[in-house]
Amino acid sequence: MVGPANGGRTVTSRQVLSVVNGGQDPIIRVGPASIASSDCGGIEFTREDVEALLSERIKPKNKFSLKEKCDAMADYIKRLKMCIKWFQELEADLLLEQDKHWKMLETAEKKCNDIEMVMGQKEEELNSIIVALRKNYTALQEKLAKEESDKLAAMVSLNKEKDARLSVERSQAPIKEELERAQRESSSANQKILSLNDMYKRLQEYNTSLQQYNSKLQAELNQTNEILKNVEKEKVAVLENLSNLRGYCTSLQDQLTATKESNDEAMKLKDALASEVGCLRLDLQQVRDERDRQLSHVQELSAEVLKYKELTGKSADELGNLTTKSNELEARCASQSDQIKKLQEKLDAAENKLAMSDVSAFEIRTGYEEQKRVNSELQFRLDEAELKLVEGEALRKKLHNTILELKGNIRVFCRVRPLLLDDAADNEPKAVSFPTTTENLGRGIELLQHGQKHSFVFDKVFVPESSQEEVFVEVSQLVQSALDGYKVCIFAYGQTGSGKTHTMMGTSGNDDDKGLIPRSLEQIFESRQTLQNQGWKYEMQVSMLEIYNETIRDLLTINRPGSTEARTKQYVIKHDANGNTHVSDLTVVDVRSSREVSFLLNRAAQSRSVGMTQMNEQSSRSHFVFTMRITGVNESTEQQVHGVLNLIDLAGSERLSKSGSTGDRLKETQAINKSLSSLSDVIFALAKKEEHVPFRNSKLTYLLQPCLGGDSKTLMVVNVSPAPSSINESLCSLRFAARVNACEIGTPRRQTSVKQLDARFSHG
Ligand SMILES: Nc1ncnc2c1ncn2[C@@H]1O[C@H](COP(=O)(O)OP(=O)(O)OP(=O)(O)O)[C@@H](O)[C@H]1O
């Protein structure tokens, strides 16, 4: 205990007042315990004593003497005073302590406020967490309820399964037997597998030999290609030669005509001179006759004069008369002799001229004969060159068809369009790539989906940078076949916005961006011009239709598509025995130039059903079918060919969810997807060589039946978008294209004849 006796250290209330006995009879000792027990002479004070003392009400017990009590009291008072002093010190300490505590309290209060604020925020946070947790709790409760119901269902099914297991266990015995039987069968199957393995080996060997044969064919194909190229070169040289010969021949013919004309003129001159000479001869004869007559007359007169002289009996006047007469006659005779001389000179000059013109006429005739000979020689060479050209052309066609047959009559090209601004794939990894191995260069394409690579190989793959011209170069031979009498069908397939219309039609107003349709038409009309020189005369007819919501629309009708007049038309598709397709009531137009066809194409484009989808601003909502029927007649060989060129821009395949179609658009999309799925059904049935091919399931497949299932040359251009967001659609398109590529659909047949033409127009 502390106090003054304790070195003056600060005391606390606890040190002054201590409750010693916390029991039922508490005794409070003031100051140190020693004071209470010994310093107070062993006097013990109860709580009441102390309280009385403190309130100066001392009631000492009576068993001590007063003096003792007084001493004790004095002592006690002394001690009490000490206590009071301690208390005062204690009070000061307490005050200090209280200040300290107040300060602490203030800072604590501040802290409390801060804490309260934080608590408030925390409370809000907690409240929101509580709300979320409540929600979570509700969801969990629902889930729990669901899981409980699932659990119940699972338990029910477990019970059922238990039952089933029991029944299965019951039926295990026969199964065991069956197992044994199956094991026996398995061992026999193993044997079969062994034999099949054997067969597989043999098949592999066969496959290897087929591959060898294939590579041989490939080599032959390359060789044939080379030959074809050489033939083409030769053809070009022959054509050049031919046109040179033609030019030379024309100049010779001009020369010949000029010579003929000058010959005719010379002949005319000669005739005129001859007739002049005749006249002069006649005149000379007349003058000679006259002279002879005059001479005989002179002689007569001279004889008479002599007779008169002899007779001399005659008068001198008579004699004089006779002499005058004789002189006159002599003068006349002399003048006539002069005339004769002059005429003779003239005659000589005319005869000289005639001789000269005879010489020049002879020269001209010889020149003419020479030119005639050269001309016929040239004609012969020209005929020979033309024959060579026809033979070369025939060889070219044969080789070209051999190449196409070797390549397969349904071929697939793939075209990847460039990334457009709308594709917005800057930060996404590339989804489409092109292998650079020699084997697949220009023929392979790879798609990356969810980190998995899908590879495809087609007859040709066009990268995004490929121009319209580059695509057309690959297609032009096929287009040429239509002029040779084949049915040709080129169609563009792909998802909405993948570039089908760009490939088929291109962009109007820009020559470099022209698509396959305008380029094909230009080629056909140019070739028609060239073939005309070989005796071919062609007639072309075109029709254009669209299949919209499974309904055929005539795009060249003068009635507006959709109008009552147009709707009453039947447009029934029929195929004849020759594999030609007829669409009743369809407008067919005779065309003579590519400009006429361009005009019709523009007209058709305006009537087409186009709409806007989320995937493409100008989306074709229908299948567009352009058909050109070509009939050629060779006047010299009397051969006829009937070719058909079908160019088709299919409507875009699209997923309903991605296209965002609703209402009419939704109906259109469903119709499009249905017909495209019918197209794939047909292709797959053909690939599997099934007996029944469902051509009739859609208007599109029924219309294209001769192209897909028969004897035409078909090319499918599958268009693909490189956008990573379209990867699923691109993969679907390429898978479909790969199956088409694997199809074998018969051998293309050329339609030729020497009969009269059937004037009716037909498709495909
Ligand atoms: N090879 C290309 N080069 C440049 N632009 C292209 C190419 N292919 C397509 N485009 C552009 O992509 C857009 C969509 O092309 P397009 O309209 O031809 O697609 P589509 O497959 O015909 O679509 P839909 O089926 O909806 O009619 C057009 O703006 C077109 O100009």
The ligand as a MOL file (V3000), in Angstrom:
LIG
                    3D

  0  0  0     0  0            999 V3000
M  V30 BEGIN CTAB
M  V30 COUNTS 31 33 0 0 0
M  V30 BEGIN ATOM
M  V30 1 N -14.7210 -9.6140 -103.7270 0
M  V30 2 C -15.2270 -8.4910 -103.1850 0
M  V30 3 N -14.5340 -7.3350 -103.2210 0
M  V30 4 C -15.0430 -6.2080 -102.6760 0
M  V30 5 N -16.2460 -6.1180 -102.0730 0
M  V30 6 C -16.9910 -7.2230 -102.0120 0
M  V30 7 C -16.5350 -8.4690 -102.5610 0
M  V30 8 N -17.4840 -9.3900 -102.3500 0
M  V30 9 C -18.4940 -8.7600 -101.7070 0
M  V30 10 N -18.2020 -7.4670 -101.5100 0
M  V30 11 C -19.0540 -6.4630 -100.8370 0
M  V30 12 O -19.7030 -7.1130 -99.7510 0
M  V30 13 C -21.0460 -6.6890 -99.6250 0
M  V30 14 C -21.9970 -7.8780 -99.6630 0
M  V30 15 O -21.8480 -8.5140 -100.9260 0
M  V30 16 P -23.0940 -9.0780 -101.7480 0
M  V30 17 O -24.2660 -8.1880 -101.6970 0
M  V30 18 O -22.5760 -9.4640 -103.0730 0
M  V30 19 O -23.3970 -10.3520 -100.8690 0
M  V30 20 P -24.4880 -11.5020 -101.1500 0
M  V30 21 O -23.8320 -12.7770 -100.7880 0
M  V30 22 O -25.0300 -11.3840 -102.5170 0
M  V30 23 O -25.5770 -11.1310 -100.0800 0
M  V30 24 P -27.1440 -11.5370 -100.1080 0
M  V30 25 O -27.2440 -13.0030 -100.0740 0
M  V30 26 O -27.6440 -10.9110 -98.8380 0
M  V30 27 O -27.7190 -10.9170 -101.3170 0
M  V30 28 C -21.2890 -5.7050 -100.7580 0
M  V30 29 O -21.1460 -4.4090 -100.2620 0
M  V30 30 C -20.1850 -5.9920 -101.7470 0
M  V30 31 O -19.8140 -4.8550 -102.4780 0
M  V30 END ATOM
M  V30 BEGIN BOND
M  V30 1 1 1 2
M  V30 2 1 2 3
M  V30 3 2 2 7
M  V30 4 2 3 4
M  V30 5 1 4 5
M  V30 6 2 5 6
M  V30 7 1 6 7
M  V30 8 1 6 10
M  V30 9 1 7 8
M  V30 10 2 8 9
M  V30 11 1 9 10
M  V30 12 1 10 11
M  V30 13 1 11 12
M  V30 14 1 11 30
M  V30 15 1 12 13
M  V30 16 1 13 14
M  V30 17 1 13 28
M  V30 18 1 14 15
M  V30 19 1 15 16
M  V30 20 2 16 17
M  V30 21 1 16 18
M  V30 22 1 16 19
M  V30 23 1 19 20
M  V30 24 2 20 21
M  V30 25 1 20 22
M  V30 26 1 20 23
M  V30 27 1 23 24
M  V30 28 2 24 25
M  V30 29 1 24 26
M  V30 30 1 24 27
M  V30 31 1 28 29
M  V30 32 1 28 30
M  V30 33 1 30 31
M  V30 END BOND
M  V30 END CTAB
M  END
